[in-house]
Amino acid sequence: MKLHDDLHNYYEKIVLENIEQRGLDHKYDEDVMADLCCTALNRLPARYIRFDVDMEFYLPTDERTEMEARVKEAVDYALSQISKKKQFQP
């Protein structure tokens, strides 16, 4: 078994969905996007799964809504950190 092939953090999918919904993936380059994702994911708990379909099928709606709200807050925080970093660069 290889962990990186068999398991992943479900929050990764939700973070990417949030970023795409906001159009941030078109606004920033790959380096900024990597920083944004890392910063956001570090603010969220890990939720490891094997298959997305299992999570989507068995996850209660209220829990999914809560996860999406947490992701929005984490991405907002990451954006604020990135904008601060850009302000201090020459």
PAGUMI-481991 format. One record per residue (C-alpha): x, y, z; residue in three letters. Coordinates in pm, whole numbers, padded with zeros to 5 digits, always signed. Each point is the difference from the previous one (the first is absolute). Layout:
XYZALA
...
//
This chain:
+00000+00000+00000MET
+00122+00349-00086LYS
-00163+00268+00213LEU
+00026+00269-00265HIS
-00180-00224-00250ASP
-00263-00153+00227ASP
-00094+00276+00244LEU
-00056+00374-00013HIS
-00139+00281+00207ASN
-00358+00076-00106TYR
+00049+00366+00090TYR
+00238+00027-00297GLU
-00294-00052-00235LYS
-00219+00254+00177ILE
+00279+00260+00008VAL
+00056-00042-00373LEU
-00374+00028-00067GLU
-00013+00322+00202ASN
+00299+00143-00186ILE
-00154-00084-00338GLU
-00340+00144+00099GLN
+00169+00329+00087ARG
+00209+00001-00317GLY
+00320+00025+00202LEU
+00167-00262-00216ASP
-00016+00248-00290HIS
+00111+00297+00209LYS
+00322-00140+00149TYR
+00299-00191-00136ASP
+00095-00353+00108GLU
+00239+00115+00274ASP
-00265+00217+00164VAL
-00257-00276-00040MET
+00232-00247+00175ALA
+00048+00245+00289ASP
-00374+00065+00013LEU
-00087-00371+00013CYS
+00265-00083+00260CYS
-00103+00289+00225THR
-00370-00085-00025ALA
+00050-00375+00052LEU
+00221+00060+00303ASN
-00293+00179+00164ARG
-00233-00296-00051LEU
-00017-00339+00168PRO
+00100-00306-00198ALA
-00280-00220-00128ARG
+00166-00293-00171TYR
-00195-00222-00235ILE
+00063-00253-00274ARG
-00281+00083-00241PHE
-00175+00336-00051ASP
-00322-00172-00100VAL
-00029-00165+00343ASP
+00037+00333+00175MET
-00246+00174-00228GLU
-00258-00275+00040PHE
+00022-00045+00379TYR
+00079+00356+00113LEU
-00306+00166+00157PRO
-00103+00328-00164THR
+00047+00204+00318ASP
+00354-00135+00043GLU
+00085+00080-00362ARG
-00135+00355+00051THR
+00215+00039+00310GLU
+00307-00126-00186MET
-00062+00246-00284GLU
-00031+00288+00250ALA
+00328-00100+00163ARG
+00165-00015-00341VAL
-00129+00348-00091LYS
+00147+00139+00323GLU
+00331-00179-00061ALA
+00026+00127-00359VAL
-00092+00353+00114ASP
+00277-00018+00259TYR
+00248-00132-00257ALA
-00088+00286-00237LEU
+00058+00254+00275SER
+00340-00154+00079GLN
+00102-00002-00364ILE
-00102+00364-00046SER
+00207+00096+00307LYS
+00299-00188-00142LYS
-00035+00176-00337LYS
-00008+00341+00171GLN
+00342-00058+00155PHE
+00172-00124-00315GLN
+00215+00254-00188PRO
//
